Amino acid sequence: TQRARRGHVRGNQIYADAYHHMKSRDSDRLSAELSDYLQSQHPFVVVTISEDGWPCAEVVSWIWARDDRTVRMVIGAQRQSVANIRANSLTALQILGAKLAYEVRGKARVIKERCESIVFPQTIVELAVDSVRENMYPANSVTGDVPVSWPESTDSHHHEWNVAIDVEMRTAASEA
């Protein structure tokens, strides 16, 4: 039993060390690792607050870290999160990828009402980063990227859209 207690104490210390490491990675800006990850398209969750005070979570895939304090994303103009951002700028992103689990909080604003590069209505939103928190349970990690697919018959369209949106997101000037 004493040996079992030592193992239990050692296990607790491993979790305590992992938790301390996780807390030490809280920041007011994106890490180089996260910023690099956000240089290409990845699915993520955008969380906004609805008029009635309830959280609204939507999966989006077009994202780009402009710098360590600014994230841009493209969201369908008809999505509830766009209306919520107009009414209340407080926004959070949940980003999961290979060995990444971050919550990014900040104030979002619409910087371009309608993307010109694709035919369906999309809005460019910019998030001014207030806080970044690594939020995976201590001693665990996400083992891969979230897989996303679409019908094979639309591959060429998706590639064209992704390239066009990426260019427009990077070059958009604020309309506000």
C-alpha positions as a Markdown table, in Angstrom:
| # | Residue | x | y | z |
|---|---|---|---|---|
| 1 | Thr | 0.0 | 0.0 | 0.0 |
| 2 | Gln | 2.9 | 2.4 | 0.7 |
| 3 | Arg | 4.2 | 1.6 | -2.8 |
| 4 | Ala | 0.7 | 2.2 | -4.2 |
| 5 | Arg | 0.5 | 5.6 | -2.4 |
| 6 | Arg | 3.9 | 6.6 | -3.8 |
| 7 | Gly | 2.6 | 5.8 | -7.3 |
| 8 | His | -0.6 | 7.8 | -6.6 |
| 9 | Val | 1.5 | 10.8 | -5.4 |
| 10 | Arg | 3.8 | 10.5 | -8.4 |
| 11 | Gly | 0.7 | 10.4 | -10.7 |
| 12 | Asn | -0.7 | 13.5 | -9.0 |
| 13 | Gln | 2.6 | 15.3 | -9.4 |
| 14 | Ile | 2.6 | 14.5 | -13.2 |
| 15 | Tyr | -0.9 | 16.1 | -13.5 |
| 16 | Ala | 0.1 | 19.0 | -11.3 |
| 17 | Asp | 3.2 | 19.7 | -13.4 |
| 18 | Ala | 1.1 | 19.4 | -16.6 |
| 19 | Tyr | -1.5 | 21.8 | -15.2 |
| 20 | His | 1.2 | 24.3 | -14.2 |
| 21 | His | 2.8 | 24.1 | -17.6 |
| 22 | Met | -0.7 | 24.7 | -19.2 |
| 23 | Lys | -1.4 | 27.7 | -17.0 |
| 24 | Ser | 2.0 | 29.2 | -17.8 |
| 25 | Arg | 1.0 | 29.2 | -21.5 |
| 26 | Asp | -1.9 | 31.6 | -21.0 |
| 27 | Ser | -1.2 | 34.8 | -22.9 |
| 28 | Asp | -2.6 | 38.0 | -24.4 |
| 29 | Arg | -1.3 | 37.0 | -27.8 |
| 30 | Leu | -1.0 | 34.0 | -30.2 |
| 31 | Ser | 2.1 | 31.8 | -29.7 |
| 32 | Ala | 4.3 | 31.3 | -32.7 |
| 33 | Glu | 3.0 | 27.7 | -32.9 |
| 34 | Leu | -0.6 | 28.8 | -33.0 |
| 35 | Ser | 0.0 | 31.7 | -35.4 |
| 36 | Asp | 1.8 | 29.3 | -37.8 |
| 37 | Tyr | -1.1 | 26.8 | -37.6 |
| 38 | Leu | -3.5 | 29.6 | -38.4 |
| 39 | Gln | -1.8 | 30.4 | -41.7 |
| 40 | Ser | -3.9 | 27.9 | -43.5 |
| 41 | Gln | -7.5 | 26.7 | -43.5 |
| 42 | His | -8.6 | 24.6 | -40.5 |
| 43 | Pro | -12.0 | 23.9 | -39.0 |
| 44 | Phe | -12.6 | 25.7 | -35.7 |
| 45 | Val | -15.5 | 26.7 | -33.6 |
| 46 | Val | -16.5 | 30.4 | -33.3 |
| 47 | Val | -18.5 | 31.2 | -30.1 |
| 48 | Thr | -20.6 | 34.3 | -30.0 |
| 49 | Ile | -23.4 | 35.6 | -27.7 |
| 50 | Ser | -26.9 | 35.8 | -29.0 |
| 51 | Glu | -29.3 | 38.6 | -28.2 |
| 52 | Asp | -31.0 | 36.5 | -25.5 |
| 53 | Gly | -27.6 | 35.9 | -23.8 |
| 54 | Trp | -27.1 | 32.3 | -24.9 |
| 55 | Pro | -23.8 | 31.1 | -26.4 |
| 56 | Cys | -23.9 | 30.3 | -30.1 |
| 57 | Ala | -21.2 | 27.9 | -31.4 |
| 58 | Glu | -20.6 | 27.4 | -35.2 |
| 59 | Val | -18.0 | 25.5 | -37.1 |
| 60 | Val | -16.1 | 27.6 | -39.6 |
| 61 | Ser | -13.0 | 26.8 | -41.6 |
| 62 | Trp | -11.6 | 29.9 | -43.2 |
| 63 | Ile | -9.2 | 31.5 | -40.7 |
| 64 | Trp | -5.9 | 33.4 | -40.8 |
| 65 | Ala | -3.7 | 34.9 | -38.1 |
| 66 | Arg | -2.8 | 38.3 | -39.4 |
| 67 | Asp | -0.3 | 38.8 | -36.6 |
| 68 | Asp | -0.1 | 37.6 | -32.9 |
| 69 | Arg | -2.9 | 40.0 | -31.8 |
| 70 | Thr | -5.3 | 39.7 | -34.8 |
| 71 | Val | -7.2 | 36.8 | -36.4 |
| 72 | Arg | -9.4 | 37.1 | -39.5 |
| 73 | Met | -12.1 | 34.6 | -40.4 |
| 74 | Val | -14.6 | 34.3 | -43.2 |
| 75 | Ile | -18.1 | 33.4 | -42.0 |
| 76 | Gly | -21.3 | 32.9 | -44.1 |
| 77 | Ala | -23.1 | 36.2 | -44.1 |
| 78 | Gln | -26.4 | 34.5 | -43.1 |
| 79 | Arg | -24.9 | 32.7 | -40.0 |
| 80 | Gln | -26.2 | 33.7 | -36.6 |
| 81 | Ser | -22.6 | 34.4 | -35.4 |
| 82 | Val | -22.3 | 37.3 | -37.8 |
| 83 | Ala | -25.5 | 38.9 | -36.5 |
| 84 | Asn | -24.3 | 38.2 | -32.9 |
| 85 | Ile | -20.9 | 39.9 | -33.6 |
| 86 | Arg | -22.7 | 43.0 | -34.8 |
| 87 | Ala | -24.7 | 43.2 | -31.6 |
| 88 | Asn | -22.0 | 42.1 | -29.1 |
| 89 | Ser | -18.3 | 41.9 | -30.1 |
| 90 | Leu | -17.3 | 39.5 | -27.4 |
| 91 | Thr | -16.2 | 36.3 | -29.3 |
| 92 | Ala | -14.2 | 33.2 | -28.5 |
| 93 | Leu | -12.6 | 30.7 | -30.9 |
| 94 | Gln | -11.9 | 27.1 | -30.0 |
| 95 | Ile | -9.0 | 25.8 | -32.1 |
| 96 | Leu | -8.2 | 22.1 | -32.1 |
| 97 | Gly | -5.4 | 20.5 | -34.2 |
| 98 | Ala | -2.5 | 18.1 | -33.9 |
| 99 | Lys | -1.1 | 18.8 | -30.3 |
| 100 | Leu | -3.1 | 22.0 | -30.2 |
| 101 | Ala | -6.1 | 23.0 | -28.0 |
| 102 | Tyr | -6.6 | 26.7 | -27.6 |
| 103 | Glu | -9.3 | 29.1 | -26.7 |
| 104 | Val | -8.8 | 32.6 | -28.2 |
| 105 | Arg | -11.0 | 35.4 | -26.8 |
| 106 | Gly | -11.4 | 38.9 | -28.0 |
| 107 | Lys | -13.6 | 41.5 | -29.6 |
| 108 | Ala | -14.7 | 40.8 | -33.2 |
| 109 | Arg | -16.0 | 43.1 | -35.8 |
| 110 | Val | -17.1 | 42.8 | -39.4 |
| 111 | Ile | -14.5 | 44.4 | -41.7 |
| 112 | Lys | -16.0 | 43.4 | -45.0 |
| 113 | Glu | -19.7 | 42.8 | -45.5 |
| 114 | Arg | -19.4 | 40.7 | -48.7 |
| 115 | Cys | -16.5 | 38.8 | -50.1 |
| 116 | Glu | -16.1 | 39.6 | -53.8 |
| 117 | Ser | -14.0 | 36.5 | -54.6 |
| 118 | Ile | -16.8 | 33.9 | -54.5 |
| 119 | Val | -20.5 | 33.8 | -55.5 |
| 120 | Phe | -22.1 | 32.9 | -52.2 |
| 121 | Pro | -22.4 | 35.5 | -49.4 |
| 122 | Gln | -19.5 | 35.5 | -47.0 |
| 123 | Thr | -18.4 | 38.1 | -44.5 |
| 124 | Ile | -14.9 | 38.9 | -43.3 |
| 125 | Val | -14.6 | 39.2 | -39.5 |
| 126 | Glu | -11.5 | 40.4 | -37.6 |
| 127 | Leu | -10.9 | 39.4 | -34.0 |
| 128 | Ala | -8.7 | 41.6 | -31.8 |
| 129 | Val | -7.1 | 39.1 | -29.4 |
| 130 | Asp | -7.5 | 39.7 | -25.7 |
| 131 | Ser | -6.5 | 36.3 | -24.3 |
| 132 | Val | -5.2 | 33.0 | -25.4 |
| 133 | Arg | -5.5 | 29.9 | -23.2 |
| 134 | Glu | -4.3 | 26.4 | -23.8 |
| 135 | Asn | -7.2 | 24.5 | -22.7 |
| 136 | Met | -6.6 | 20.8 | -23.2 |
| 137 | Tyr | -7.0 | 18.6 | -20.1 |
| 138 | Pro | -3.5 | 18.3 | -18.4 |
| 139 | Ala | -1.3 | 15.4 | -19.7 |
| 140 | Asn | -3.6 | 14.8 | -22.7 |
| 141 | Ser | -3.3 | 16.1 | -26.2 |
| 142 | Val | -5.2 | 16.2 | -29.5 |
| 143 | Thr | -3.5 | 13.7 | -31.8 |
| 144 | Gly | -4.5 | 15.1 | -35.2 |
| 145 | Asp | -6.3 | 17.7 | -37.2 |
| 146 | Val | -10.0 | 17.6 | -37.5 |
| 147 | Pro | -10.7 | 15.9 | -40.8 |
| 148 | Val | -13.0 | 17.8 | -43.3 |
| 149 | Ser | -14.2 | 16.6 | -46.7 |
| 150 | Trp | -16.6 | 17.5 | -49.4 |
| 151 | Pro | -17.9 | 15.6 | -52.4 |
| 152 | Glu | -15.1 | 14.6 | -54.8 |
| 153 | Ser | -17.1 | 16.2 | -57.7 |
| 154 | Thr | -16.7 | 19.6 | -56.1 |
| 155 | Asp | -12.9 | 19.4 | -55.5 |
| 156 | Ser | -11.9 | 21.9 | -58.1 |
| 157 | His | -14.5 | 24.4 | -56.9 |
| 158 | His | -13.4 | 24.1 | -53.3 |
| 159 | His | -9.8 | 24.6 | -54.3 |
| 160 | Glu | -10.6 | 27.7 | -56.3 |
| 161 | Trp | -12.8 | 29.1 | -53.4 |
| 162 | Asn | -10.1 | 28.4 | -50.8 |
| 163 | Val | -7.4 | 30.2 | -52.8 |
| 164 | Ala | -9.7 | 33.2 | -53.6 |
| 165 | Ile | -11.0 | 33.5 | -50.0 |
| 166 | Asp | -7.4 | 33.2 | -48.6 |
| 167 | Val | -6.2 | 36.1 | -50.9 |
| 168 | Glu | -9.2 | 38.3 | -50.1 |
| 169 | Met | -8.9 | 37.7 | -46.3 |
| 170 | Arg | -5.2 | 38.6 | -46.4 |
| 171 | Thr | -5.7 | 41.8 | -48.5 |
| 172 | Ala | -9.1 | 43.1 | -47.2 |
| 173 | Ala | -9.1 | 46.6 | -45.9 |
| 174 | Ser | -11.5 | 47.5 | -43.2 |
| 175 | Glu | -14.8 | 49.0 | -44.4 |
| 176 | Ala | -15.6 | 50.2 | -40.9 |
